[in-house]
Structure formats: C-alpha cells, structure tokens
C-alpha cells in the first residue's frame, strides 16, 4: 500500500479532509472522500473521488472551481492552499506569457464569466494558450446546464491528476 495512503487512512476525519482539499478545492468533496477511508490503493482512491464528486451539489462544484486561478493568472479568486497554488502554476506552465495571448485569454475569460457567472475551468495540463482559447471559445456555445457539467468534468480530471501528484509526492 502507498505510504501516503497508509498515513492518510490513520488520520482523524478533519485532518484527512484538510490534507486532500488541495486536490479539489471543495470542502464537501474532501469531507466525503475522507469518510470513505480506509482506501487501499490509487485506483480505489480515484474511483471513490469520482463517486463523491458526481454526488455533490452545484454549489460544491463552484467552490472547487473558485479554488483555481483564472487561466493565465497566478492567484485564485478565493482562498486556495499553497499546494493548490503550486499545482495550478505547474498545470498552466504551457500558457504563454506573451502579452497578446494573455490579453486574448483575459478577454475570453471575462466573456465566459459574464455568460456563465463563474470562472472557466479546463484541465490545462499540457495545453498551450491557443488550445485553451479554442476550447473556451467552443464551450461559449454551451447552454448553462451543459457548461456546468463540462466544467465539472474538467474539474474531475484536474482532481484525478492532483490525487496522483499527492500520492506520489510531486
């Protein structure tokens, strides 16, 4: 069994929830995932995370979304843990620091927020600014319910990547 899981399984519920919170940003997700312990391995952890995530309310999803900085920015709108900020920076490392790309992303983020009332969430790992901008523009065509589900799917992908980083110390 993974050493991180062994230690995490032995923590009290509040400490366990605090420890996994940077992987998602939703207090409800962290509490519910910690309640599923003991968890034996990575596959079971990811499966439990998915089950918990899709059982949550839209409000819990929005809390997770708000733990991320906007694409192209460094700081989340709401309080995010240091670990979450560090992971966000790595996830967005391919986003260009070019002024034109930053400006285009900023403008597109603003339009998205005006339409949907929340920040744009995408699993940015390995994606360039141009790819992210294309995804954002395509998703602007969604209705609110479709887009909320798409944002939740992207958050789920981000959470899975972060759970693996947490387990393996990267």
C-alpha positions as CSV (number, residue, x, y, z in Angstrom):
1,X,0.0,0.0,0.0
2,X,1.2,3.5,-0.8
3,X,2.8,5.2,2.3
4,X,0.7,8.4,1.8
5,X,-2.5,6.3,1.9
6,X,-1.4,4.4,5.0
7,X,-0.7,7.6,6.8
8,X,-3.9,9.3,5.5
9,X,-6.0,6.4,6.5
10,X,-4.8,6.8,10.1
11,X,-5.7,10.5,10.4
12,X,-8.8,11.8,12.0
13,X,-11.6,12.8,9.6
14,X,-10.9,16.6,9.8
15,X,-7.1,16.2,9.3
16,X,-7.7,13.8,6.4
17,X,-10.1,16.2,4.7
18,X,-7.7,19.1,5.1
19,X,-4.9,17.0,3.6
20,X,-6.8,16.2,0.4
21,X,-8.5,19.5,0.0
22,X,-5.8,20.9,-2.3
23,X,-6.6,18.1,-4.8
24,X,-10.1,19.5,-5.5
25,X,-10.9,22.7,-3.5
26,X,-14.4,21.6,-2.4
27,X,-14.8,21.1,1.4
28,X,-17.8,18.8,0.8
29,X,-15.7,16.6,-1.6
30,X,-12.8,16.5,0.9
31,X,-15.1,15.5,3.8
32,X,-16.9,12.9,1.9
33,X,-13.8,11.4,0.4
34,X,-12.2,11.2,3.9
35,X,-15.3,9.4,5.1
36,X,-14.7,6.6,2.6
37,X,-11.5,5.6,4.3
38,X,-9.7,3.3,4.6
39,X,-8.8,3.3,0.9
40,X,-6.3,0.6,-0.2
41,X,-4.8,1.9,-3.4
42,X,-4.7,4.6,-6.1
43,X,-7.4,3.1,-8.3
44,X,-9.8,2.8,-5.4
45,X,-9.0,6.4,-4.4
46,X,-9.7,7.8,-7.9
47,X,-12.9,5.7,-8.1
48,X,-14.0,7.0,-4.7
49,X,-13.2,10.6,-5.7
50,X,-15.3,10.2,-8.9
51,X,-18.2,8.8,-7.0
52,X,-18.1,11.6,-4.4
53,X,-17.6,14.3,-7.0
54,X,-20.6,13.4,-9.1
55,X,-22.8,13.2,-6.0
56,X,-22.1,16.8,-4.9
57,X,-24.2,19.9,-5.5
58,X,-23.5,22.6,-8.0
59,X,-22.6,24.8,-5.0
60,X,-19.8,22.3,-4.0
61,X,-18.6,22.2,-7.6
62,X,-18.5,26.0,-7.7
63,X,-16.4,26.0,-4.5
64,X,-13.9,23.8,-6.3
65,X,-13.9,25.9,-9.4
66,X,-13.2,29.0,-7.3
67,X,-10.1,27.4,-5.8
68,X,-8.4,27.9,-9.2
69,X,-6.8,31.0,-10.7
70,X,-8.2,32.1,-14.0
71,X,-6.3,30.7,-16.9
72,X,-3.3,32.9,-17.5
73,X,-3.3,34.2,-13.9
74,X,-1.5,33.2,-10.8
75,X,-3.9,33.8,-7.9
76,X,-7.3,32.2,-7.3
77,X,-10.3,34.5,-6.7
78,X,-10.9,32.7,-3.4
79,X,-8.7,31.2,-0.8
80,X,-6.6,28.4,-2.1
81,X,-4.0,26.3,-0.3
82,X,-0.3,26.8,-1.0
83,X,-0.2,23.3,-2.5
84,X,-3.2,24.1,-4.8
85,X,-1.5,27.3,-6.0
86,X,1.7,25.4,-6.7
87,X,-0.1,22.7,-8.7
88,X,-2.1,25.4,-10.6
89,X,1.2,27.0,-11.7
90,X,2.5,23.7,-12.9
91,X,-0.7,22.9,-14.7
92,X,-0.6,26.2,-16.5
93,X,3.1,26.2,-17.4
94,X,2.4,25.9,-21.1
95,X,0.2,29.0,-21.0
96,X,2.0,31.7,-22.8
97,X,3.3,34.8,-21.0
98,X,3.1,36.7,-24.4
99,X,1.1,39.9,-23.9
100,X,-1.2,39.2,-26.9
101,X,-2.0,35.7,-25.6
102,X,-2.6,37.0,-22.1
103,X,-4.9,39.7,-23.4
104,X,-6.9,37.3,-25.5
105,X,-7.3,34.9,-22.6
106,X,-8.3,37.7,-20.3
107,X,-10.9,39.0,-22.7
108,X,-12.3,35.5,-23.3
109,X,-12.3,34.7,-19.5
110,X,-14.3,37.9,-19.0
111,X,-16.9,37.0,-21.7
112,X,-17.2,33.5,-20.2
113,X,-17.7,34.9,-16.7
114,X,-20.3,37.3,-17.9
115,X,-22.2,34.5,-19.6
116,X,-21.9,31.8,-17.0
117,X,-21.3,33.6,-13.8
118,X,-18.2,31.5,-12.8
119,X,-14.6,31.2,-13.9
120,X,-13.7,29.0,-16.9
121,X,-12.3,25.6,-15.8
122,X,-10.3,23.4,-18.1
123,X,-7.7,20.7,-17.4
124,X,-4.8,22.9,-18.7
125,X,-2.0,20.3,-18.2
126,X,-0.1,20.1,-21.4
127,X,-2.3,22.6,-23.3
128,X,-1.0,25.8,-25.0
129,X,-2.7,29.2,-24.7
130,X,-4.1,28.7,-28.3
131,X,-5.5,25.3,-27.4
132,X,-7.1,26.6,-24.2
133,X,-8.5,29.7,-26.1
134,X,-10.1,27.4,-28.7
135,X,-11.6,25.2,-26.0
136,X,-13.0,28.2,-24.2
137,X,-14.5,29.7,-27.4
138,X,-16.1,26.3,-28.3
139,X,-17.6,26.0,-24.8
140,X,-19.1,29.5,-25.0
141,X,-21.6,27.9,-27.3
142,X,-22.9,25.7,-24.5
143,X,-26.1,26.4,-22.5
144,X,-25.6,26.8,-18.8
145,X,-26.5,23.3,-17.7
146,X,-24.3,21.7,-20.4
147,X,-21.4,24.0,-19.5
148,X,-21.7,23.3,-15.8
149,X,-21.4,19.6,-16.5
150,X,-18.4,20.2,-18.8
151,X,-16.7,22.4,-16.1
152,X,-17.4,19.6,-13.5
153,X,-15.9,17.0,-15.9
154,X,-12.8,19.2,-16.3
155,X,-12.6,19.6,-12.5
156,X,-12.8,15.9,-12.1
157,X,-9.9,15.4,-14.5
158,X,-7.8,18.0,-12.6
159,X,-8.7,16.3,-9.3
160,X,-7.5,12.9,-10.6
161,X,-4.2,14.4,-11.7
162,X,-3.8,16.1,-8.4
163,X,-4.6,13.0,-6.4
164,X,-1.9,11.1,-8.2
165,X,0.6,14.0,-7.5
166,X,-0.4,13.9,-3.9
167,X,0.1,10.2,-3.6
168,X,3.5,10.3,-5.4
169,X,4.8,13.5,-3.8
170,X,5.1,15.6,-7.0
